[in-house]
Amino acid sequence: VKTGTHYGGFGRLRRVVIRTFLYAARASDGGNEMIVTQTTLSGYPCRRGKVRDVYDLGDELLLVATDRISAYDVVLPTPIPGKGAMLTGISRFWFEKFADAVPHHLIDTLDGAMPADLEPYADQLRGRTMRCRKCEVVPIECVVRGYLAGSGWKEYQANGGVCGVELPAGLTQCAKLPEPIFTPATKADQGHDENISFERACEIAGREVMELLRRRSLELYTRAAEYALTRGIIIADTKFEFGRRGDEYLLI
């Protein structure tokens, strides 16, 4: 689960949250602050993203969250100790939180006993790895916005709406929207994702599929936002991704 949580001008809150997450990541790893910027598992095909190393196990994938950090599609030179463990812990939390509402691809996070064939790489994998069911990724980013922030604010300033969704006049930056809106984006392999209308998303992925994913995304955002508020956090917007496995669409 990838979130795009915004804190607006609440810089102090953001720093507190980041410090708390990093402390939790170190604690969950037994205080081990070994920095992992790249993993190497012999014999397994690997694809490296900006932050994650993805290994193909046949019918499953290993998603290893390294301590690399990226901003605006650029990998920065200084890693953050414990960042990969923190990302994996957050993803696991939300997958388990949503398990009663939507099927997902997570099998386990390799926190305990390591499979025999992966034991030689335990130091690289433990606490930062998700073992997942392989899916055919739907090429649409399922973005839900509850507040007018980020690229949504810029688009609203330009045309009074976001991704073809008309909004009331006179809204201010970071204003809470009357109700959450679904604002899909293309899933770009290179460069930046592009905000698109729901109709365009239907042309790409199919109307029946997009109506299902829109419904699920709005439900998941509402549940996540309500829970986060009880913890003192506003989720301004977030992004869900889905993949097809057989006849099911899984949260990935």
Backbone bond lengths (Angstrom), bond angles and torsions (degrees), N, CA, C in turn:
res aa  C-N    CA-C-N  psi(-1)  N-CA   C-N-CA  omega(-1)  CA-C   N-CA-C  phi
1 V - - - 1.452 - - 1.501 106.20 -
2 K 1.364 114.90 123.58 1.450 118.12 179.95 1.523 108.92 -108.63
3 T 1.384 117.15 124.46 1.446 119.65 -177.88 1.507 111.23 -109.10
4 G 1.333 115.36 149.42 1.455 121.40 176.33 1.502 108.94 -117.33
5 T 1.325 116.31 55.24 1.453 120.27 -175.47 1.516 110.63 -67.07
6 H 1.322 116.61 133.34 1.455 121.99 177.92 1.516 109.34 -116.38
7 Y 1.325 115.93 143.78 1.444 120.55 177.82 1.523 111.22 -115.02
8 G 1.341 117.17 8.86 1.456 120.35 178.39 1.513 110.24 56.76
9 G 1.334 116.35 -127.61 1.451 120.55 -179.30 1.508 113.33 -89.41
10 F 1.331 118.25 6.43 1.449 120.75 -175.51 1.520 109.98 -83.46
11 G 1.346 116.52 65.70 1.452 121.06 -176.58 1.511 113.25 -60.87
12 R 1.344 115.75 -36.76 1.459 118.85 -178.82 1.519 110.61 -64.25
13 L 1.343 116.52 -43.65 1.458 120.33 178.04 1.515 110.16 -60.42
14 R 1.324 117.05 -42.70 1.463 120.54 -179.54 1.519 110.53 -60.00
15 R 1.346 117.43 -44.04 1.459 120.14 -179.45 1.524 111.21 -64.88
16 V 1.329 116.57 -40.33 1.462 120.39 178.74 1.520 110.33 -62.68
17 V 1.345 116.80 -44.90 1.462 120.73 -179.43 1.522 110.58 -62.45
18 I 1.340 117.65 -45.15 1.463 121.00 -179.62 1.521 110.58 -62.22
19 R 1.347 117.22 -44.72 1.458 119.57 179.00 1.521 110.89 -61.43
20 T 1.332 116.47 -41.00 1.462 120.77 179.78 1.517 110.87 -63.25
21 F 1.349 117.60 -44.28 1.455 121.32 179.78 1.527 110.93 -62.65
22 L 1.328 117.12 -42.80 1.453 119.90 -178.33 1.522 110.83 -66.69
23 Y 1.336 116.49 -39.66 1.461 119.64 176.81 1.522 110.23 -62.02
24 A 1.349 116.05 -43.52 1.465 120.13 -179.90 1.521 110.91 -63.44
25 A 1.338 116.14 -38.56 1.461 119.77 179.79 1.523 110.91 -63.87
26 R 1.349 116.68 -42.98 1.460 119.36 178.81 1.520 111.02 -65.35
27 A 1.348 115.68 -41.16 1.461 119.82 -179.13 1.519 110.96 -64.35
28 S 1.354 116.68 -41.24 1.464 120.05 -178.06 1.517 111.42 -68.47
29 D 1.327 116.36 -19.94 1.462 120.30 179.61 1.526 110.67 -99.87
30 G 1.343 116.24 19.86 1.449 120.28 178.32 1.510 113.19 67.83
31 G 1.342 117.24 24.15 1.444 120.73 179.84 1.514 113.32 82.32
32 N 1.312 118.04 1.32 1.455 122.08 -179.46 1.519 109.98 -74.28
33 E 1.339 116.68 117.61 1.451 120.53 -177.57 1.526 111.16 -107.70
34 M 1.331 118.26 26.50 1.454 120.73 176.53 1.523 109.39 -58.36
35 I 1.303 116.86 127.03 1.460 121.34 -179.15 1.525 109.13 -85.14
36 V 1.324 116.08 129.69 1.464 121.77 178.13 1.523 108.03 -118.43
37 T 1.320 117.01 107.04 1.461 120.93 178.74 1.526 111.96 -99.80
38 Q 1.329 116.79 -19.51 1.464 120.66 178.38 1.520 108.57 -158.21
39 T 1.325 115.77 141.51 1.462 120.02 178.53 1.524 109.97 -111.81
40 T 1.326 115.12 155.53 1.463 120.75 178.45 1.516 108.95 -138.33
41 L 1.332 116.41 111.53 1.459 122.93 177.52 1.526 107.72 -116.17
42 S 1.315 116.59 107.11 1.465 121.05 -175.72 1.526 110.92 -63.31
43 G 1.342 114.91 134.99 1.453 120.52 174.26 1.510 115.51 88.99
44 Y 1.327 118.01 -1.92 1.464 120.91 179.51 1.529 109.76 -115.20
45 P 1.334 118.36 125.64 1.469 120.13 176.04 1.529 110.11 -56.99
46 C 1.322 116.25 137.16 1.465 120.87 -175.01 1.520 111.07 -129.35
47 R 1.321 115.33 138.52 1.470 122.04 171.27 1.520 107.14 -124.07
48 R 1.328 116.45 127.32 1.461 120.40 -177.22 1.525 110.33 -103.49
49 G 1.317 115.65 126.31 1.448 121.04 172.14 1.517 109.56 -95.11
50 K 1.329 116.68 -164.46 1.462 119.65 -179.87 1.524 111.31 -68.60
51 V 1.325 116.75 -32.52 1.463 120.92 -177.03 1.529 112.27 -123.95
52 R 1.327 118.02 -36.58 1.461 121.53 -173.09 1.528 112.41 -104.36
53 D 1.331 115.20 145.00 1.462 122.91 168.47 1.527 106.82 -101.80
54 V 1.335 116.78 126.55 1.466 121.30 -174.90 1.528 109.01 -114.64
55 Y 1.339 115.56 121.52 1.466 121.34 -178.97 1.523 110.08 -109.60
56 D 1.335 115.25 135.87 1.459 122.35 -178.85 1.527 109.51 -91.68
57 L 1.344 116.12 116.75 1.458 121.60 179.32 1.522 112.03 -105.06
58 G 1.323 116.91 15.60 1.457 120.72 -177.24 1.510 110.46 101.12
59 D 1.333 117.51 -97.93 1.461 121.55 179.07 1.527 111.69 -88.95
60 E 1.334 115.97 -3.64 1.459 121.05 -179.36 1.525 109.73 -130.95
61 L 1.332 114.86 166.80 1.459 121.84 175.84 1.520 109.22 -127.87
62 L 1.331 115.66 149.24 1.461 121.43 167.26 1.516 107.66 -106.26
63 L 1.327 117.19 120.95 1.452 122.37 176.90 1.523 107.51 -106.48
64 V 1.333 116.09 107.82 1.459 121.31 -176.28 1.524 108.68 -103.23
65 A 1.327 116.55 116.15 1.465 121.15 178.50 1.524 108.35 -86.52
66 T 1.327 116.70 110.78 1.460 121.21 179.32 1.530 109.49 -82.28
67 D 1.326 115.29 -177.20 1.465 120.65 177.28 1.526 111.75 -94.71
68 R 1.355 116.19 11.76 1.463 119.08 174.25 1.526 109.60 -65.79
69 I 1.315 116.32 152.15 1.459 120.97 177.08 1.518 108.79 -130.88
70 S 1.328 116.60 137.98 1.461 120.72 179.91 1.519 109.62 -126.56
71 A 1.314 115.20 152.66 1.461 121.99 175.39 1.516 107.67 -145.18
72 Y 1.330 116.51 130.59 1.464 122.02 -179.65 1.531 111.17 52.70
73 D 1.338 115.28 44.13 1.467 123.34 175.76 1.525 113.54 68.30
74 V 1.325 117.95 17.98 1.464 122.11 177.94 1.527 108.79 -119.64
75 V 1.347 117.11 129.05 1.459 120.89 176.04 1.522 108.39 -80.19
76 L 1.320 116.34 121.75 1.460 121.39 -177.66 1.528 110.42 -80.09
77 P 1.347 117.05 155.31 1.471 119.72 -172.86 1.520 114.87 -75.43
78 T 1.331 118.70 -19.20 1.461 121.26 -175.16 1.522 110.96 -107.12
79 P 1.332 118.65 113.91 1.470 120.89 179.04 1.528 111.09 -75.77
80 I 1.325 115.99 166.96 1.463 122.39 177.91 1.522 108.54 -114.14
81 P 1.334 118.50 115.27 1.467 120.00 179.50 1.529 111.21 -56.93
82 G 1.326 116.74 132.14 1.457 120.94 177.24 1.503 115.48 83.65
83 K 1.328 118.18 -4.37 1.466 120.25 -176.21 1.527 111.51 -62.81
84 G 1.334 117.53 -41.92 1.457 119.91 -178.87 1.517 112.55 -62.76
85 A 1.330 116.44 -41.04 1.465 120.21 177.85 1.520 110.63 -64.85
86 M 1.331 116.28 -38.70 1.459 120.16 178.81 1.523 111.22 -63.84
87 L 1.341 117.32 -45.30 1.461 120.75 179.72 1.527 111.35 -61.77
88 T 1.322 115.77 -43.29 1.464 119.53 -179.90 1.521 111.06 -65.13
89 G 1.325 116.91 -40.58 1.461 120.49 178.52 1.513 112.76 -63.04
90 I 1.336 116.64 -40.99 1.468 120.36 178.64 1.526 110.23 -65.79
91 S 1.338 116.64 -44.07 1.467 119.85 179.59 1.526 110.71 -60.58
92 R 1.320 116.03 -45.68 1.468 119.25 -179.88 1.528 110.70 -61.01
93 F 1.327 116.28 -42.11 1.466 119.66 -179.89 1.524 111.13 -56.21
94 W 1.348 116.58 -48.85 1.465 119.43 -176.00 1.526 112.22 -72.20
95 F 1.340 117.68 -36.63 1.466 118.74 175.84 1.528 110.16 -58.94
96 E 1.322 116.80 -45.10 1.461 120.33 -179.79 1.526 111.09 -69.11
97 K 1.324 116.81 -35.25 1.464 120.98 179.38 1.527 110.96 -64.01
98 F 1.328 116.43 -35.80 1.466 121.75 -175.86 1.529 113.31 -94.69
99 A 1.325 118.20 1.45 1.470 120.98 -169.77 1.522 113.13 -58.65
100 D 1.327 117.51 -29.29 1.462 119.85 -179.29 1.521 112.55 -80.96
101 A 1.335 116.89 -10.41 1.465 120.71 -175.21 1.517 113.51 -106.61
102 V 1.330 117.17 -29.67 1.458 119.65 -174.76 1.530 109.00 -153.37
103 P 1.339 118.93 139.16 1.468 120.34 175.56 1.526 110.06 -69.37
104 H 1.327 116.54 148.96 1.471 119.84 -178.89 1.523 110.42 -135.41
105 H 1.327 115.11 172.69 1.472 119.59 -173.00 1.521 113.81 -92.36
106 L 1.333 118.61 -8.76 1.462 120.76 -174.45 1.528 111.60 -71.83
107 I 1.338 116.04 130.17 1.467 122.09 174.01 1.523 109.58 -99.60
108 D 1.338 117.25 -55.73 1.465 121.32 175.02 1.518 108.97 -161.42
109 T 1.338 115.85 175.74 1.464 120.69 -176.46 1.530 112.79 -117.96
110 L 1.313 117.57 17.25 1.475 122.33 174.20 1.526 111.91 52.37
111 D 1.333 116.69 41.37 1.462 120.17 178.91 1.529 111.97 -84.50
112 G 1.330 116.95 -26.79 1.459 120.25 -176.91 1.511 111.72 -102.53
113 A 1.334 115.18 -128.57 1.463 120.10 -179.90 1.525 110.11 -63.36
114 M 1.321 115.48 134.51 1.453 121.79 -177.66 1.530 109.39 -92.02
115 P 1.346 118.87 137.46 1.466 120.05 173.88 1.528 110.25 -53.77
116 A 1.319 116.61 145.61 1.466 121.09 -172.97 1.523 112.54 -55.82
117 D 1.348 116.82 -39.28 1.462 119.01 -176.81 1.523 112.34 -73.86
118 L 1.337 117.04 -14.22 1.463 120.33 179.28 1.525 112.69 -106.20
119 E 1.329 117.28 -6.45 1.465 121.27 -177.31 1.530 112.90 -55.54
120 P 1.356 119.67 -38.00 1.468 118.68 178.84 1.529 113.51 -61.22
121 Y 1.331 116.79 -17.86 1.465 120.31 -176.75 1.533 111.83 -110.28
122 A 1.331 116.56 18.15 1.465 120.93 -173.63 1.522 112.25 -56.50
123 D 1.333 118.17 -40.03 1.465 120.35 -178.70 1.523 111.96 -62.69
124 Q 1.328 116.71 -31.00 1.459 120.44 179.33 1.531 112.15 -80.61
125 L 1.338 116.78 -29.62 1.464 120.67 -167.75 1.523 114.85 -101.64
126 R 1.312 117.43 -36.19 1.471 119.83 -169.48 1.530 111.74 -61.01
127 G 1.345 114.87 129.69 1.459 121.23 175.95 1.511 115.42 85.04
128 R 1.338 117.77 -7.79 1.462 120.03 -176.00 1.529 112.33 -132.15
129 T 1.330 117.85 10.74 1.464 121.18 -170.75 1.521 111.71 -122.34
130 M 1.334 116.21 136.90 1.457 122.12 172.27 1.530 109.00 -112.25
131 R 1.328 116.00 125.90 1.466 120.84 171.78 1.518 106.82 -93.67
132 C 1.335 116.14 122.97 1.466 120.41 -168.23 1.526 112.14 -131.55
133 R 1.310 114.99 155.48 1.460 121.55 172.33 1.529 108.72 -72.96
134 K 1.315 116.40 135.46 1.462 119.68 179.75 1.529 109.90 -74.95
135 C 1.319 116.24 136.29 1.468 122.29 -179.03 1.524 110.03 -133.07
136 E 1.326 115.12 161.75 1.461 121.60 169.62 1.527 107.10 -89.66
137 V 1.323 116.66 111.93 1.465 121.01 -171.48 1.528 111.11 -69.85
138 V 1.322 116.51 131.55 1.468 121.35 172.44 1.530 107.27 -72.88
139 P 1.350 118.89 126.10 1.468 121.02 -171.80 1.528 114.47 -79.01
140 I 1.322 116.58 39.06 1.463 121.55 179.64 1.521 109.03 -132.24
141 E 1.333 116.65 131.72 1.460 121.74 171.23 1.522 107.74 -82.66
142 C 1.317 117.42 121.74 1.473 121.71 -177.32 1.524 108.97 -94.12
143 V 1.320 116.05 89.98 1.466 122.78 -175.94 1.525 109.69 -94.42
144 V 1.319 115.75 133.25 1.462 121.59 174.39 1.520 108.02 -122.25
145 R 1.327 115.57 133.55 1.466 121.44 -178.54 1.522 110.01 -119.43
146 G 1.324 115.02 129.45 1.459 120.43 173.99 1.508 111.82 -108.48
147 Y 1.342 115.79 -13.76 1.466 122.68 -179.81 1.525 107.87 -136.73
148 L 1.306 116.51 156.70 1.461 121.51 -175.14 1.524 109.42 -93.01
149 A 1.321 115.84 90.16 1.460 121.08 -175.85 1.523 109.93 -138.84
150 G 1.341 115.80 169.97 1.455 121.48 174.47 1.515 113.70 59.51
151 S 1.340 115.89 -138.71 1.465 120.31 -178.35 1.525 111.44 -65.54
152 G 1.336 116.76 -26.13 1.463 119.75 177.05 1.516 111.94 -63.43
153 W 1.330 116.70 -39.99 1.465 121.13 178.14 1.522 110.64 -64.86
154 K 1.336 116.63 -42.31 1.465 120.07 179.70 1.526 110.80 -62.49
155 E 1.334 116.65 -43.09 1.462 120.10 -179.63 1.528 110.97 -67.17
156 Y 1.314 116.24 -38.48 1.471 120.27 178.71 1.524 110.53 -62.77
157 Q 1.327 117.13 -41.37 1.466 120.39 178.16 1.521 111.06 -61.04
158 A 1.341 116.31 -34.24 1.460 120.24 -175.91 1.524 112.86 -79.17
159 N 1.349 117.54 -38.74 1.472 117.63 -173.13 1.526 115.19 -139.32
160 G 1.327 117.69 6.79 1.459 119.65 175.31 1.514 115.21 79.88
161 G 1.333 117.27 10.97 1.463 120.93 178.64 1.511 110.38 -157.03
162 V 1.326 115.80 -178.59 1.462 121.29 178.85 1.526 108.45 -135.94
163 C 1.325 116.34 122.12 1.476 121.73 177.21 1.520 112.38 53.44
164 G 1.328 115.85 40.36 1.455 120.11 178.42 1.515 114.65 83.18
165 V 1.333 118.06 -2.31 1.467 121.90 177.46 1.525 108.54 -92.46
166 E 1.327 117.25 115.22 1.460 120.89 179.45 1.526 109.89 -73.27
167 L 1.333 115.32 139.65 1.461 121.32 -179.36 1.521 110.11 -124.16
168 P 1.334 118.14 157.96 1.467 120.49 179.34 1.523 111.45 -59.66
169 A 1.315 116.00 148.65 1.465 121.09 176.93 1.525 109.92 -71.93
170 G 1.334 115.03 154.40 1.456 120.48 172.37 1.509 116.18 83.94
171 L 1.329 118.24 9.57 1.462 119.85 177.91 1.528 109.98 -71.04
172 T 1.315 116.37 148.08 1.458 121.57 179.32 1.530 110.09 -105.08
173 Q 1.323 115.52 164.99 1.458 119.99 179.65 1.528 110.79 -58.30
174 C 1.323 116.45 133.75 1.464 125.20 -179.44 1.524 113.45 70.04
175 A 1.346 117.27 13.78 1.464 119.95 176.94 1.525 109.99 -65.78
176 K 1.341 115.82 144.82 1.457 119.97 174.52 1.520 108.80 -73.28
177 L 1.333 116.94 132.00 1.460 121.37 -179.52 1.530 110.45 -77.97
178 P 1.337 117.30 154.05 1.467 119.86 179.09 1.524 112.28 -54.16
179 E 1.329 116.96 -36.37 1.458 123.03 174.06 1.521 107.99 -155.65
180 P 1.336 118.63 154.53 1.466 120.08 179.93 1.530 111.12 -58.91
181 I 1.331 116.00 145.13 1.460 121.23 179.72 1.530 109.85 -122.18
182 F 1.321 115.56 148.76 1.461 122.86 179.23 1.516 108.12 -97.19
183 T 1.339 116.97 118.22 1.465 121.39 -175.29 1.532 109.17 -129.73
184 P 1.320 118.35 86.25 1.464 121.29 -173.84 1.522 112.89 -67.46
185 A 1.319 114.25 163.57 1.464 121.28 176.52 1.519 108.25 -141.90
186 T 1.325 115.47 155.38 1.456 119.52 174.50 1.516 109.21 -69.65
187 K 1.312 116.51 152.27 1.460 122.17 177.91 1.516 107.26 -102.83
188 A 1.329 116.51 96.67 1.459 121.50 -173.15 1.528 111.29 -88.45
189 D 1.347 116.35 132.97 1.459 120.64 174.22 1.523 110.71 -73.07
190 Q 1.324 116.50 -33.77 1.454 122.22 178.32 1.524 108.79 -128.28
191 G 1.337 115.95 143.91 1.462 119.66 177.75 1.517 112.04 78.01
192 H 1.335 115.05 -160.62 1.456 121.32 -174.14 1.524 111.14 -93.04
193 D 1.345 115.45 148.18 1.459 119.84 171.52 1.527 108.97 -67.00
194 E 1.335 116.19 153.69 1.467 121.22 -178.30 1.523 109.74 -119.32
195 N 1.335 116.48 127.39 1.458 120.66 175.91 1.527 109.64 -64.23
196 I 1.341 116.38 136.06 1.463 120.88 -179.49 1.525 109.33 -135.98
197 S 1.321 116.40 166.18 1.460 121.04 177.34 1.530 110.02 -77.83
198 F 1.316 116.02 163.34 1.461 120.32 176.31 1.526 110.50 -62.35
199 E 1.337 116.79 -37.84 1.465 119.94 179.37 1.520 111.22 -62.35
200 R 1.329 116.56 -40.02 1.467 119.59 178.12 1.529 110.41 -66.52
201 A 1.325 117.51 -38.25 1.465 120.91 177.24 1.526 110.55 -61.80
202 C 1.344 116.46 -37.99 1.469 120.65 178.10 1.522 111.14 -64.68
203 E 1.330 116.69 -37.22 1.461 120.29 177.93 1.527 110.98 -64.30
204 I 1.324 116.92 -33.76 1.465 121.36 -177.24 1.529 111.74 -80.51
205 A 1.323 116.97 -46.75 1.470 120.69 -171.31 1.520 114.41 -110.72
206 G 1.340 117.81 -10.02 1.460 120.50 -177.94 1.519 111.42 101.56
207 R 1.329 116.33 138.15 1.465 120.35 -174.83 1.528 112.12 -65.33
208 E 1.327 116.91 -45.02 1.468 119.17 -177.62 1.526 110.99 -60.68
209 V 1.340 115.79 -41.78 1.463 120.34 178.88 1.519 110.57 -63.92
210 M 1.324 117.37 -47.03 1.458 120.51 -175.85 1.525 112.24 -69.03
211 E 1.307 117.91 -33.48 1.466 119.02 176.23 1.524 110.45 -65.07
212 L 1.350 116.72 -39.04 1.459 120.48 176.09 1.524 111.07 -64.05
213 L 1.336 116.49 -46.89 1.461 120.15 -176.41 1.520 111.45 -70.19
214 R 1.323 117.85 -34.33 1.469 119.94 175.82 1.526 110.29 -63.02
215 R 1.319 116.25 -45.74 1.464 120.66 -179.56 1.532 110.80 -61.74
216 R 1.331 115.89 -45.29 1.464 119.30 179.83 1.527 111.55 -65.58
217 S 1.318 116.77 -41.76 1.463 120.52 -177.41 1.521 111.37 -63.78
218 L 1.317 117.08 -43.87 1.464 120.49 179.35 1.530 110.77 -64.21
219 E 1.327 116.50 -39.57 1.468 119.70 178.61 1.527 110.81 -65.29
220 L 1.334 116.59 -44.40 1.457 120.14 -178.54 1.521 111.28 -66.14
221 Y 1.335 117.15 -42.55 1.459 119.45 178.73 1.525 110.73 -60.77
222 T 1.324 116.68 -45.11 1.464 120.35 -178.57 1.523 110.82 -59.64
223 R 1.322 116.51 -44.79 1.464 120.13 179.34 1.524 111.37 -65.08
224 A 1.331 116.65 -44.24 1.460 120.19 -178.86 1.520 111.27 -65.36
225 A 1.330 116.98 -43.42 1.463 120.86 -178.50 1.523 111.16 -64.35
226 E 1.327 116.65 -41.09 1.468 119.99 178.95 1.526 110.86 -64.05
227 Y 1.327 116.70 -41.96 1.465 119.37 178.62 1.527 110.78 -66.02
228 A 1.338 116.69 -45.82 1.462 120.02 -177.55 1.521 111.54 -59.01
229 L 1.323 117.09 -37.82 1.468 119.95 178.96 1.519 111.62 -59.59
230 T 1.334 117.21 -33.93 1.466 119.35 178.55 1.520 111.30 -68.80
231 R 1.339 116.83 -16.74 1.469 121.92 178.24 1.522 111.81 -103.77
232 G 1.340 116.94 9.00 1.458 120.80 177.40 1.510 114.84 80.97
233 I 1.327 118.16 21.50 1.468 122.31 -177.73 1.523 109.66 -123.09
234 I 1.327 116.82 135.19 1.462 122.61 173.75 1.528 108.33 -99.73
235 I 1.316 117.18 122.33 1.468 120.96 171.94 1.522 106.38 -93.04
236 A 1.319 116.22 101.54 1.467 120.80 -176.70 1.521 110.90 -68.20
237 D 1.309 116.42 -42.94 1.464 121.51 175.97 1.519 108.18 -158.15
238 T 1.304 116.36 164.39 1.457 119.53 178.44 1.521 109.59 -156.02
239 K 1.317 115.32 166.94 1.461 121.37 -176.54 1.520 109.28 -125.58
240 F 1.321 115.91 131.58 1.460 121.81 173.96 1.528 108.70 -112.48
241 E 1.318 115.40 149.52 1.457 120.70 173.38 1.522 108.65 -126.92
242 F 1.320 115.36 147.01 1.460 121.27 -177.43 1.523 110.05 -130.65
243 G 1.323 115.25 153.18 1.457 120.98 176.43 1.516 110.26 -137.09
244 R 1.318 115.36 149.84 1.465 120.21 -179.94 1.522 110.11 -93.93
245 R 1.315 114.98 132.50 1.464 121.49 174.59 1.522 106.73 -136.18
246 G 1.320 116.32 107.40 1.457 119.91 -173.51 1.519 109.60 65.62
247 D 1.317 116.22 -125.96 1.466 121.01 179.64 1.523 112.35 -96.52
248 E 1.334 117.63 4.44 1.463 121.12 -176.38 1.520 111.40 -106.20
249 Y 1.324 115.33 152.68 1.461 121.86 171.16 1.522 107.46 -112.43
250 L 1.339 115.08 115.18 1.456 121.58 -174.18 1.518 110.75 -100.62
251 L 1.320 116.31 145.26 1.456 121.87 169.94 1.519 107.68 -71.67
252 I 1.333 117.05 129.24 1.471 120.05 -176.19 1.530 110.69 -125.37
